[in-house]
Amino acid sequence: MYSVVQIKIKRVIMDKFVINGGKPLEGEIEISGAKNEALPLTVASILTDDVSIISNISDLADLRSMISLLEVLGVKSEIKGNVLRIDPSGCDGYEAPYDLVRKMRASVYVLGALLGRLGRAKVSFPGGCVIGTRPIDLHLMGLEKLGARIKIEHGYIIADADKLVGTEIFLSGIHGPSVGATVNVMLAAVKAEGVTVIKEASCEPQITELADFLNSMGAKIEGAGTPVLIIHGVKELHGAKHEVIPDRIEAATYMIAGVITRGNLLIKNCIVKHLEAVIEKLREIGAEITYEDDGVRVKAKDPLKPVNIRTAPFPGFPTDVQPQIMSLLATVPGISVITEGVYPDRFIHVSELNRMGADIKVDNAVAVVKGVEKLSGAPVMASELRGGAGLVLAGLSAINQTVVSRVYHIDRGYESMEKKLANVGADIKRVSE
């Protein structure tokens, strides 16, 4: 006997996309608010007792999970349309339990925020997509530098601090700057005593937006968007309003959807400067990309050309777009080489693409893609968010029918993907078992 909640969860997990491919996509796709910005903003709101308003949010599983986690800590929230109202005045909980944190990696952001608010935190090790080892050593090192005492017990990170004190922190790891560590240290440092200097900070757009939001709350952060962040600690913060920027990964995904189907799409509500690395590679492949008043138009037709790509932190080619462009290159004659410079193990989707007739071989952090004339529809399984999106794109271009299961992974980062694609001519349906 299942409860109503269990039935709902089971139904979502069993959802799948049924795609009949081979149709060029034509029309317009409106880009939603950025998941990777909304999550840290939502957590940052607990650094004050005042109400904050975050607009242009997307209806995503990850954001719902984060709101549920904050509610466990005592935060009240309300969503009307695409506007989130957060009231953290009752936030006195300091334990983030495994059942919630295991759902997504960004849950670990509450560690820095709780240290900044309460001076203590107990947070389960985070979950999310299985895309290889993603340690949080830099997060913990940065917080310890600020004065936090940290220990690991029974799968939980337990942290406390009598007070946090600004210092100089070097945050680069073996694969470059860490977005998550930069977020966590920022959230803890804004109310620390003195000045914190973060060297080799992440330059990703969500870091710039987080700094803007915190500054509007009364923080004093300089250098956002550069490798050096200077944070002057303040005693108090207040509520603020902020509009989430368009999701550059969603925009890139639909740009590639236009190319892989040899279609003609207008991607509306996107920020071009956030997409320059992707646009450069799509043009190198042979896509025609033009800028219009209300967006970016992407056209493509055969023949297309193979390319070499290395993923890198912003402003380099995003690791979060690697699976999608791999699906495209699997349909481009010749040999392309993709080097994963951020998460070397991020190739779970390769075996599923090969089930669809792709010819891809992986050696350590390098994938060699030999383009085939056509992919062939097959039953495939999404194992993580962006890999799942890549399988959907492959299905859009393949002959015959593709069934993508476990689409709950895709729902974590794409708002109504099947509806947006159907609106531009894709034959795609969500089916529940």
C-alpha positions in Angstrom: 0.0 0.0 0.0 1.5 3.3 -1.1 0.9 6.7 0.5 -0.1 9.6 -1.8 3.4 11.0 -1.5 5.0 7.6 -2.4 2.7 7.2 -5.4 3.7 10.7 -6.6 7.4 10.0 -6.2 7.1 6.6 -7.9 5.2 8.0 -10.8 7.8 10.8 -11.4 10.7 8.3 -11.2 9.0 6.1 -13.8 8.3 8.9 -16.3 10.0 8.6 -19.6 10.3 10.5 -22.9 9.1 8.9 -26.1 10.8 10.6 -29.1 10.2 10.0 -32.8 13.2 11.7 -34.3 14.3 13.0 -37.7 12.3 16.2 -37.6 14.1 19.6 -38.1 13.1 22.0 -35.3 11.7 25.3 -36.3 10.3 28.2 -34.2 11.1 30.0 -30.9 12.2 28.8 -27.5 12.0 31.0 -24.5 14.8 30.4 -21.9 13.9 30.1 -18.3 15.7 31.4 -15.2 19.1 29.9 -14.4 19.0 26.9 -12.0 22.6 27.4 -11.0 21.9 31.0 -9.9 18.6 30.4 -8.2 20.0 27.8 -5.8 22.8 29.9 -4.2 20.5 32.9 -4.1 17.8 30.9 -2.2 20.4 29.8 0.4 21.9 33.3 0.7 18.5 34.6 1.8 18.9 33.0 5.2 21.7 35.3 6.1 19.1 37.8 7.3 15.8 37.7 9.2 14.2 39.9 6.6 12.1 38.8 3.7 13.7 38.5 0.2 12.0 38.2 -3.2 13.6 36.3 -6.0 11.9 36.5 -9.4 12.3 34.7 -12.7 12.7 31.3 -11.0 12.0 28.1 -12.9 9.8 25.2 -11.9 12.6 22.7 -11.3 13.0 19.7 -9.1 16.3 21.0 -7.7 14.8 24.3 -6.6 11.8 22.5 -5.0 14.3 20.3 -3.1 16.3 23.3 -1.9 13.1 25.0 -0.7 12.1 21.8 1.2 15.5 21.7 2.8 15.3 25.3 4.0 11.8 24.7 5.3 13.2 21.9 7.5 15.6 24.6 8.9 12.6 26.8 9.8 12.4 29.0 6.7 9.0 29.9 5.3 8.6 30.3 1.5 5.9 31.0 -1.0 5.9 30.8 -4.8 3.5 32.7 -7.0 4.1 32.2 -10.7 7.9 32.6 -11.1 8.4 34.7 -8.0 9.8 33.2 -4.7 9.2 34.9 -1.4 11.5 33.8 1.4 11.0 34.5 5.1 13.9 33.2 7.1 13.0 34.9 10.4 12.2 31.5 11.9 15.4 29.8 10.7 16.9 28.2 13.8 17.6 24.7 12.6 21.2 23.8 11.8 20.9 20.1 10.6 20.5 19.4 6.9 19.4 15.7 6.8 20.6 13.1 4.4 17.2 12.4 2.9 17.1 15.9 1.5 20.8 16.7 0.9 21.3 13.4 -1.1 19.1 14.7 -3.9 21.5 17.4 -5.2 25.0 18.6 -4.7 24.0 22.3 -4.3 22.5 21.4 -0.9 26.0 21.7 0.6 25.7 25.5 0.2 23.7 25.6 3.5 27.0 24.7 5.2 28.5 28.2 4.6 25.2 30.0 5.1 24.4 28.3 8.4 27.9 29.1 9.7 27.3 32.7 8.7 23.9 32.8 10.4 24.2 30.6 13.4 27.8 29.8 13.8 27.2 26.0 13.5 26.0 23.5 11.0 25.5 19.8 10.5 25.1 18.9 6.9 25.0 15.5 5.2 27.5 14.9 2.4 25.8 16.0 -0.8 24.3 13.9 -3.6 23.0 14.9 -7.1 24.3 13.6 -10.4 26.7 10.7 -10.6 29.4 12.3 -12.9 32.5 11.1 -11.2 34.4 12.2 -8.1 33.6 15.7 -6.9 35.2 16.2 -3.5 34.3 19.1 -1.3 37.8 19.4 0.2 38.1 23.0 -1.0 34.8 23.9 0.6 36.0 22.6 4.0 39.4 24.1 3.7 38.0 27.5 2.9 35.6 27.4 5.9 38.4 26.2 8.2 40.5 29.2 7.0 37.7 31.5 8.2 37.9 29.9 11.7 35.4 27.0 11.5 36.1 23.8 13.3 35.1 20.9 11.1 34.8 17.2 11.7 33.2 14.3 9.8 31.0 11.9 11.6 28.6 9.2 10.2 28.4 10.8 6.8 27.8 14.3 8.2 29.9 17.5 8.1 29.7 19.0 11.5 31.0 22.6 11.7 31.0 25.3 14.4 32.8 28.6 15.0 32.9 31.0 17.9 33.4 33.7 15.3 34.5 33.8 11.7 37.4 36.0 10.8 38.5 37.2 7.3 41.7 35.9 5.8 43.3 35.1 2.4 42.0 31.9 0.8 43.3 30.1 -2.3 40.4 28.1 -3.8 41.8 26.5 -7.0 41.8 22.7 -7.3 43.5 20.4 -9.8 40.8 21.1 -12.4 40.6 24.9 -11.7 38.4 27.1 -9.6 35.5 25.5 -7.7 32.1 27.2 -8.1 30.7 25.4 -5.1 33.6 26.3 -2.8 33.5 29.9 -3.9 29.8 30.0 -3.1 30.2 28.4 0.4 33.1 30.7 1.3 31.3 33.8 0.1 28.2 32.9 2.2 30.3 32.4 5.3 32.6 35.4 4.8 30.0 38.2 4.2 29.4 38.4 8.0 32.9 37.5 9.1 35.0 39.9 11.0 37.5 41.8 8.8 38.4 41.2 5.1 38.4 38.0 3.2 40.4 37.7 -0.1 39.5 34.7 -2.2 42.2 34.0 -4.8 41.4 31.8 -7.9 37.7 32.4 -7.2 35.2 31.0 -9.8 34.3 33.6 -12.5 31.0 31.9 -13.5 28.0 34.1 -14.1 26.2 32.7 -11.0 29.1 34.0 -8.8 28.7 37.5 -10.2 24.9 37.3 -9.6 25.3 36.0 -6.1 27.7 38.9 -5.3 25.2 41.4 -6.7 22.4 39.8 -4.6 24.5 39.9 -1.4 25.6 43.4 -2.1 22.0 44.4 -2.4 21.5 42.8 1.0 24.2 45.1 2.5 27.3 43.0 1.9 30.5 44.6 0.6 32.0 42.4 -2.2 34.4 43.5 -4.8 35.9 41.7 -7.9 33.0 39.4 -8.8 33.6 38.0 -12.3 37.4 38.0 -11.7 39.7 35.5 -10.0 40.1 37.7 -7.0 37.1 38.4 -4.7 37.5 40.9 -1.8 34.8 40.6 0.9 34.6 43.2 3.6 32.6 41.6 6.5 29.5 43.4 7.8 27.5 42.8 11.0 24.1 42.7 9.5 22.3 42.0 6.2 18.8 42.9 5.2 16.2 41.5 2.7 16.5 42.3 -1.0 14.9 41.7 -4.4 16.7 40.0 -7.3 15.8 38.8 -10.8 17.4 35.5 -11.9 19.3 35.7 -15.2 18.5 33.4 -18.1 19.9 29.9 -17.9 22.9 29.7 -20.2 23.1 25.9 -20.1 19.5 25.6 -21.1 20.1 28.1 -23.9 23.1 26.2 -25.1 21.2 22.9 -25.0 18.4 24.3 -27.3 21.0 25.9 -29.6 22.5 22.4 -30.1 19.0 21.0 -30.5 18.6 23.3 -33.5 21.9 22.2 -35.0 21.5 18.4 -34.4 18.1 18.4 -36.1 19.5 20.7 -38.9 16.7 23.1 -38.1 16.1 26.8 -37.6 15.5 28.0 -34.0 15.3 31.4 -32.3 16.6 31.2 -28.8 14.9 34.0 -26.9 15.8 35.6 -23.6 19.5 34.6 -23.4 22.7 36.5 -22.6 25.1 36.2 -25.6 28.3 37.0 -23.6 27.5 33.9 -21.4 27.4 31.7 -24.5 30.4 32.9 -26.5 32.4 29.6 -26.1 29.5 27.6 -27.2 28.7 29.9 -30.1 32.3 29.8 -31.3 32.3 26.0 -31.4 28.9 25.7 -33.1 30.1 28.1 -35.8 33.3 26.1 -36.2 31.1 23.0 -36.7 29.3 24.9 -39.5 26.1 26.3 -37.9 24.9 29.7 -38.9 24.3 31.9 -35.8 23.0 35.4 -36.0 21.9 37.9 -33.4 18.4 39.4 -33.5 16.7 41.9 -31.2 14.9 39.3 -29.2 17.5 36.5 -29.2 20.0 34.3 -31.1 19.0 32.5 -34.2 20.6 29.1 -35.0 20.4 27.4 -38.4 22.2 24.4 -39.6 22.3 22.1 -42.6 24.7 19.5 -43.9 27.6 19.2 -44.4 28.9 20.0 -40.9 32.5 19.6 -39.7 34.2 17.8 -36.8 35.9 19.9 -34.0 38.1 19.4 -31.0 36.8 20.7 -27.6 38.2 21.0 -24.2 35.8 21.8 -21.3 37.0 24.4 -18.9 35.7 26.8 -16.2 34.0 29.9 -17.4 34.6 31.6 -19.8 35.7 28.3 -21.4 33.5 25.7 -22.9 31.1 24.5 -20.2 31.4 21.0 -18.8 27.6 21.1 -18.5 27.3 21.3 -22.3 29.7 18.5 -23.0 27.2 15.6 -23.3 24.9 17.7 -25.6 27.6 18.6 -28.0 28.9 15.1 -28.0 25.5 13.9 -29.3 25.8 16.5 -32.0 29.3 15.5 -33.0 28.2 11.9 -33.1 26.2 12.9 -36.2 29.0 14.9 -37.9 31.2 13.1 -40.4 34.9 12.8 -39.4 36.7 12.5 -36.0 36.1 14.9 -33.1 38.0 14.9 -29.9 36.4 16.0 -26.6 38.7 16.5 -23.6 36.9 16.8 -20.2 38.9 19.3 -18.3 36.6 19.8 -15.3 35.1 16.4 -14.4 37.3 13.7 -16.1 34.8 10.9 -15.4 31.9 12.7 -17.0 31.2 10.1 -19.7 28.4 8.0 -18.3 26.2 8.9 -21.3 28.7 7.5 -23.9 27.5 3.9 -23.5 23.9 5.0 -24.1 24.9 7.0 -27.2 26.7 4.0 -28.5 23.5 2.0 -28.1 22.0 4.4 -30.6 24.7 3.7 -33.1 27.3 6.3 -32.2 30.9 5.5 -32.5 32.6 6.9 -29.4 35.6 5.6 -27.5 36.8 7.0 -24.1 40.4 6.9 -22.8 40.6 8.5 -19.4 39.4 12.1 -19.8 39.3 12.0 -23.6 36.5 10.9 -25.8 37.1 10.3 -29.5 33.9 10.7 -31.5 33.7 9.2 -35.0 30.6 10.7 -36.7 28.1 8.4 -38.2 25.5 9.1 -41.0 22.5 8.6 -38.7 21.8 7.7 -35.1 19.3 5.0 -34.6 16.5 5.2 -32.0 16.8 2.9 -29.0 15.7 2.6 -25.4 18.2 4.5 -23.3 18.5 5.6 -19.7 19.4 9.0 -18.2 21.9 8.7 -15.4 22.5 12.4 -14.7 21.1 15.7 -15.7 23.2 16.9 -18.6 23.8 13.4 -20.0 20.1 12.9 -20.0 19.7 16.1 -22.0 22.3 14.9 -24.4 20.3 11.6 -24.9 17.1 13.6 -25.7 19.0 15.6 -28.4 20.3 12.4 -29.8 16.8 11.0 -29.9 15.6 14.2 -31.8 18.0 13.5 -34.6 17.8 9.7 -34.7 15.7 7.6 -37.1 12.9 5.7 -35.6 11.8 5.9 -31.9 14.0 6.6 -28.9 12.7 6.1 -25.3 14.6 8.0 -22.6 13.9 6.7 -19.1 14.6 8.2 -15.7 13.8 11.7 -16.9 13.5 12.9 -13.3 17.2 13.6 -13.7 16.4 16.0 -16.6 13.6 17.6 -14.6 16.2 18.7 -12.1 17.5 21.3 -14.5 15.1 21.8 -17.4 11.6 23.4 -17.0 9.1 21.5 -19.2 11.7 20.3 -21.7 9.3 18.1 -23.6 6.7 21.0 -24.0 9.3 23.5 -25.2 10.6 21.0 -27.8 7.1 19.9 -28.9 6.3 23.6 -29.5 9.0 23.8 -32.1 8.1 20.6 -34.0 9.6 17.8 -32.0 7.6 14.6 -31.7 8.2 14.0 -28.0 5.9 13.0 -25.3 6.2 12.4 -21.5 4.8 9.0 -20.6 4.1 7.7 -17.1 4.1 4.1 -16.2 
